[in-house]
Amino acid sequence: MRKISYKKLWKLLIDKEMNKQELSQVASISASTLTKMSKGECVNVEMLVRICNALDCELYDVMELVDNEIHEVSDNGQ
């Protein structure tokens, strides 16, 4: 199963010398939305569009789907 990752967004903010609070203001999104994103949780597409409009970028610049690594323990405990 794959999950959402916003690592691209955090890197983009660094490149633009912008912090999350500034992004919240220019994109008109709440701090709770950014908290969800920091935890890798899904957010409304409208919020992603606001971010893209504020940063003049595309969806693929701020998010991606990544494989969810599942670490299984073998039968012998190793």
DSSP file (Angstrom, degrees, kcal/mol; ACC not computed):
  #  RESIDUE AA STRUCTURE BP1 BP2  ACC     N-H-->O    O-->H-N    N-H-->O    O-->H-N    TCO  KAPPA ALPHA  PHI   PSI    X-CA   Y-CA   Z-CA
    1    1 A M              0   0    0      0, 0.0    67,-2.3     0, 0.0     2,-0.3   0.000 360.0 360.0 360.0 143.3    0.0    0.0    0.0
    2    2 A R  E     -A   67   0A   0     65,-0.2     2,-0.3    63,-0.0    65,-0.2  -0.689 360.0-162.6-103.3 156.9    1.2    3.5   -0.8
    3    3 A K  E     -A   66   0A   0     63,-2.9    63,-3.1    -2,-0.3     2,-0.3  -0.873  26.2 -96.0-133.0 167.3    1.0    6.6    1.3
    4    4 A I  E     -A   65   0A   0     36,-0.4     2,-0.4    -2,-0.3    61,-0.2  -0.599  32.8-167.0 -86.8 143.4    1.3   10.3    0.7
    5    5 A S  E     -A   64   0A   0     59,-2.6    59,-1.8    -2,-0.3     3,-0.2  -0.998  16.9-172.1-131.0 135.2    4.5   12.2    1.3
    6    6 A Y    >>  +     0   0    0     -2,-0.4     4,-1.8    31,-0.3     3,-0.7   0.114  52.9 116.6-108.3  18.6    4.9   16.0    1.5
    7    7 A K  H 3> S+     0   0    0      1,-0.3     4,-2.2     2,-0.2     5,-0.2   0.854  73.0  58.8 -56.5 -35.2    8.7   15.9    1.6
    8    8 A K  H 3> S+     0   0    0     -3,-0.2     4,-2.2     1,-0.2    -1,-0.3   0.890 104.4  51.0 -61.7 -38.4    8.8   17.7   -1.7
    9    9 A L  H <> S+     0   0    0     53,-1.1     4,-2.4    -3,-0.7    -2,-0.2   0.933 108.9  49.5 -64.2 -46.2    6.9   20.6   -0.1
   10   10 A W  H  X S+     0   0    0     -4,-1.8     4,-1.7     1,-0.2    -2,-0.2   0.887 112.7  47.8 -63.7 -37.7    9.2   20.9    2.9
   11   11 A K  H  X S+     0   0    0     -4,-2.2     4,-2.4     2,-0.2    -1,-0.2   0.892 110.0  52.7 -67.4 -39.1   12.2   21.0    0.5
   12   12 A L  H  X S+     0   0    0     -4,-2.2     4,-2.0     1,-0.2    -2,-0.2   0.893 106.7  53.0 -63.2 -39.9   10.5   23.6   -1.7
   13   13 A L  H  <>S+     0   0    0     -4,-2.4     5,-2.8     2,-0.2     4,-0.2   0.905 108.7  49.7 -62.3 -40.9    9.9   25.8    1.3
   14   14 A I  H ><5S+     0   0    0     -4,-1.7     3,-1.4     1,-0.2    -2,-0.2   0.932 110.1  50.6 -62.2 -45.2   13.6   25.6    2.2
   15   15 A D  H 3<5S+     0   0    0     -4,-2.4    -1,-0.2     1,-0.3    -2,-0.2   0.853 113.8  44.7 -61.1 -34.7   14.5   26.5   -1.4
   16   16 A K  T 3<5S-     0   0    0     -4,-2.0    -1,-0.3    -5,-0.2    -2,-0.2   0.370 111.2-123.3 -90.7   4.7   12.1   29.5   -1.2
   17   17 A E  T < 5 +     0   0    0     -3,-1.4     2,-0.4    -4,-0.2    -3,-0.2   0.923  66.6 136.5  52.3  49.7   13.4   30.5    2.3
   18   18 A M      < -     0   0    0     -5,-2.8    -1,-0.2    -6,-0.1     2,-0.2  -0.957  44.0-145.7-126.5 142.4    9.9   30.3    3.6
   19   19 A N     >  -     0   0    0     -2,-0.4     4,-2.2    -3,-0.1     5,-0.2  -0.552  33.0-101.2-101.8 174.2    8.7   28.7    6.9
   20   20 A K  H  > S+     0   0    0      1,-0.2     4,-2.6     2,-0.2     5,-0.1   0.851 120.3  55.2 -64.0 -35.5    5.4   26.9    7.5
   21   21 A Q  H  > S+     0   0    0      2,-0.2     4,-1.8     1,-0.2    -1,-0.2   0.919 108.8  47.7 -64.8 -42.6    3.8   30.0    9.2
   22   22 A E  H  > S+     0   0    0      2,-0.2     4,-2.7     1,-0.2     5,-0.3   0.905 111.4  51.0 -63.8 -41.2    4.5   32.1    6.2
   23   23 A L  H  X S+     0   0    0     -4,-2.2     4,-2.5     1,-0.2     5,-0.2   0.921 106.7  54.9 -61.1 -43.5    3.1   29.4    3.9
   24   24 A S  H  X>S+     0   0    0     -4,-2.6     5,-1.8     1,-0.2     4,-0.6   0.893 112.2  44.1 -55.9 -41.8    0.0   29.3    6.1
   25   25 A Q  H  <5S+     0   0    0     -4,-1.8     3,-0.4     3,-0.2    -2,-0.2   0.938 116.5  42.4 -71.6 -48.4   -0.5   33.0    5.6
   26   26 A V  H  <5S+     0   0    0     -4,-2.7    -2,-0.2     1,-0.2    -1,-0.2   0.802 121.4  41.1 -73.1 -26.8    0.1   33.3    1.9
   27   27 A A  H  <5S-     0   0    0     -4,-2.5    -1,-0.2    -5,-0.3    -2,-0.2   0.490 104.3-127.3 -96.9  -4.2   -1.9   30.2    1.0
   28   28 A S  T  <5 +     0   0    0     -4,-0.6     2,-0.3    -3,-0.4    -3,-0.2   0.936  60.9 138.0  55.5  50.5   -4.7   30.9    3.5
   29   29 A I      < -     0   0    0     -5,-1.8    -1,-0.2    -6,-0.2    -2,-0.1  -0.909  52.8-108.3-122.3 155.1   -4.5   27.5    5.1
   30   30 A S     >  -     0   0    0     -2,-0.3     4,-1.5     1,-0.1     3,-0.2  -0.330  20.2-119.1 -81.3 160.5   -4.7   26.7    8.8
   31   31 A A  H  > S+     0   0    0      1,-0.2     4,-2.1     2,-0.2     5,-0.1   0.832 115.1  60.0 -63.8 -32.5   -2.0   25.6   11.1
   32   32 A S  H  > S+     0   0    0      2,-0.2     4,-2.2     1,-0.2    -1,-0.2   0.854 101.3  53.6 -66.8 -33.2   -3.9   22.4   11.7
   33   33 A T  H  > S+     0   0    0     -3,-0.2     4,-2.2     2,-0.2    -1,-0.2   0.922 109.7  47.6 -65.0 -43.1   -3.7   21.6    8.0
   34   34 A L  H  X S+     0   0    0     -4,-1.5     4,-2.4     2,-0.2    -2,-0.2   0.857 109.1  54.5 -65.6 -34.7    0.0   22.0    8.1
   35   35 A T  H  X S+     0   0    0     -4,-2.1     4,-1.4     2,-0.2    -2,-0.2   0.927 107.8  49.5 -63.9 -44.5    0.2   19.8   11.2
   36   36 A K  H  <>S+     0   0    0     -4,-2.2     5,-2.8     1,-0.2     3,-0.4   0.923 111.8  48.9 -58.1 -44.5   -1.7   17.1    9.4
   37   37 A M  H ><5S+     0   0    0     -4,-2.2     3,-1.6     1,-0.2   -31,-0.3   0.880 105.8  56.5 -64.9 -37.9    0.7   17.4    6.5
   38   38 A S  H 3<5S+     0   0    0     -4,-2.4    -1,-0.2     1,-0.3    -2,-0.2   0.803 107.9  49.5 -62.5 -28.5    3.7   17.2    8.8
   39   39 A K  T 3<5S-     0   0    0     -4,-1.4    -1,-0.3    -3,-0.4    -2,-0.2   0.398 120.1-111.0 -89.9   1.5    2.3   13.9   10.1
   40   40 A G  T < 5 +     0   0    0     -3,-1.6   -36,-0.4     1,-0.2    -3,-0.2   0.727  68.6 147.4  75.9  21.8    1.9   12.6    6.5
   41   41 A E      < -     0   0    0     -5,-2.8    -1,-0.2    -6,-0.2     2,-0.1  -0.533  53.0 -98.2 -89.1 158.2   -1.9   12.7    6.7
   42   42 A C        -     0   0    0     -2,-0.2     2,-0.3   -38,-0.0    -1,-0.1  -0.455  39.4-169.7 -73.7 145.0   -4.2   13.4    3.8
   43   43 A V        -     0   0    0     -2,-0.1     5,-0.1    -6,-0.0   -10,-0.0  -0.868  35.8 -76.1-128.7 165.7   -5.6   16.9    3.4
   44   44 A N    >>  -     0   0    0     -2,-0.3     4,-1.3     1,-0.1     3,-0.9  -0.319  36.6-127.3 -61.5 139.8   -8.3   18.3    1.2
   45   45 A V  H 3> S+     0   0    0      1,-0.3     4,-2.5     2,-0.2     5,-0.2   0.843 109.0  64.1 -59.0 -34.0   -7.3   18.8   -2.4
   46   46 A E  H 3> S+     0   0    0      1,-0.2     4,-2.2     2,-0.2    -1,-0.3   0.880 100.2  52.0 -57.9 -37.8   -8.4   22.4   -2.2
   47   47 A M  H <> S+     0   0    0     -3,-0.9     4,-2.1     2,-0.2    -1,-0.2   0.892 108.9  49.9 -66.2 -39.2   -5.7   23.0    0.4
   48   48 A L  H  X S+     0   0    0     -4,-1.3     4,-2.5     2,-0.2    -2,-0.2   0.888 109.6  51.2 -66.0 -38.4   -3.1   21.5   -2.0
   49   49 A V  H  X S+     0   0    0     -4,-2.5     4,-2.6     2,-0.2    -2,-0.2   0.898 108.2  52.1 -65.2 -40.2   -4.3   23.8   -4.8
   50   50 A R  H  X S+     0   0    0     -4,-2.2     4,-2.4     2,-0.2    -2,-0.2   0.915 110.3  48.8 -60.8 -42.4   -4.0   26.8   -2.5
   51   51 A I  H  X S+     0   0    0     -4,-2.1     4,-2.3     2,-0.2    -2,-0.2   0.934 111.7  48.8 -62.9 -46.1   -0.4   25.8   -1.7
   52   52 A C  H  X>S+     0   0    0     -4,-2.5     5,-2.1     1,-0.2     4,-0.9   0.897 112.1  48.6 -62.0 -40.7    0.4   25.4   -5.4
   53   53 A N  H  <5S+     0   0    0     -4,-2.6     3,-0.4     3,-0.2    -1,-0.2   0.914 112.6  48.3 -64.9 -42.0   -1.1   28.7   -6.3
   54   54 A A  H  <5S+     0   0    0     -4,-2.4    -2,-0.2     1,-0.2    -1,-0.2   0.856 120.4  36.7 -67.0 -35.1    0.8   30.5   -3.5
   55   55 A L  H  <5S-     0   0    0     -4,-2.3    -1,-0.2    -5,-0.2    -2,-0.2   0.426 106.1-124.8 -98.2   0.2    4.1   28.8   -4.4
   56   56 A D  T  <5S+     0   0    0     -4,-0.9     2,-0.2    -3,-0.4    -3,-0.2   0.960  71.0 113.5  53.5  57.4    3.5   29.0   -8.2
   57   57 A C      < -     0   0    0     -5,-2.1     2,-0.2    -6,-0.1    -1,-0.2  -0.811  64.7-100.1-143.5-178.2    4.0   25.2   -8.6
   58   58 A E    >   -     0   0    0     -2,-0.2     3,-1.7    -3,-0.1     4,-0.5  -0.636  36.6-104.0-106.5 165.1    2.2   22.0   -9.5
   59   59 A L  G >> S+     0   0    0      1,-0.3     3,-1.8    -2,-0.2     4,-1.6   0.889 120.3  58.3 -55.4 -42.1    0.8   19.2   -7.3
   60   60 A Y  G 34 S+     0   0    0      1,-0.3    -1,-0.3     2,-0.2   -52,-0.0   0.636  98.2  62.6 -67.2 -11.2    3.7   16.9   -8.1
   61   61 A D  G <4 S+     0   0    0     -3,-1.7    -1,-0.3     1,-0.1   -49,-0.2   0.655 113.6  31.7 -82.4 -16.7    6.1   19.6   -6.8
   62   62 A V  T <4 S+     0   0    0     -3,-1.8   -53,-1.1    -4,-0.5     2,-0.3   0.576 122.7  23.6-117.9 -14.6    4.6   19.4   -3.3
   63   63 A M     <  +     0   0    0     -4,-1.6     2,-0.3   -55,-0.2   -57,-0.2  -0.973  51.4 177.0-149.7 162.1    3.5   15.8   -2.8
   64   64 A E  E     -A    5   0A   0    -59,-1.8   -59,-2.6    -2,-0.3     2,-0.5  -0.978  32.6-110.7-158.1 161.0    4.0   12.2   -4.0
   65   65 A L  E     -A    4   0A   0     -2,-0.3     2,-0.3   -61,-0.2   -61,-0.2  -0.854  38.2-175.0 -96.4 131.5    2.9    8.7   -3.3
   66   66 A V  E     -A    3   0A   0    -63,-3.1   -63,-2.9    -2,-0.5     2,-0.2  -0.894  32.6 -94.0-125.6 154.9    5.5    6.5   -1.7
   67   67 A D  E     -A    2   0A   0     -2,-0.3     2,-0.9   -65,-0.2   -65,-0.2  -0.458  35.1-128.7 -66.4 136.0    5.6    2.8   -0.8
   68   68 A N        -     0   0    0    -67,-2.3     2,-0.4    -2,-0.2    -1,-0.1  -0.790  25.1-140.1 -87.6 106.7    4.6    2.2    2.8
   69   69 A E        -     0   0    0     -2,-0.9     2,-0.6     1,-0.0   -67,-0.0  -0.551  15.9-164.2 -74.7 124.1    7.4    0.0    4.1
   70   70 A I        -     0   0    0     -2,-0.4     2,-0.8     2,-0.0    -1,-0.0  -0.946   6.5-152.8-111.3 120.2    6.1   -2.7    6.3
   71   71 A H        -     0   0    0     -2,-0.6     2,-0.4     2,-0.0    -2,-0.0  -0.828  14.6-164.7 -95.2 112.2    8.8   -4.4    8.5
   72   72 A E        -     0   0    0     -2,-0.8     2,-0.5     0, 0.0    -2,-0.0  -0.762  16.0-130.7 -98.5 143.1    7.8   -8.0    9.2
   73   73 A V        -     0   0    0     -2,-0.4    -2,-0.0     1,-0.1     5,-0.0  -0.785  27.1-126.7 -90.4 130.2    9.4  -10.0   12.0
   74   74 A S    >   -     0   0    0     -2,-0.5     3,-2.0     1,-0.1    -1,-0.1  -0.225  28.4 -99.0 -71.8 167.3   10.4  -13.5   10.8
   75   75 A D  T 3  S+     0   0    0      1,-0.3    -1,-0.1     2,-0.1    -2,-0.0   0.768 121.7  55.9 -58.9 -28.4    9.3  -16.6   12.6
   76   76 A N  T 3  S-     0   0    0      1,-0.0    -1,-0.3     0, 0.0    -2,-0.1   0.340 118.4-107.0 -91.7   9.1   12.6  -16.9   14.5
   77   77 A G    <         0   0    0     -3,-2.0    -2,-0.1     1,-0.0    -1,-0.0   0.506 360.0 360.0  86.8   4.3   12.3  -13.4   15.9
   78   78 A Q              0   0    0     -5,-0.0    -3,-0.1     0, 0.0    -1,-0.0   0.424 360.0 360.0-101.2 360.0   15.0  -11.7   13.8
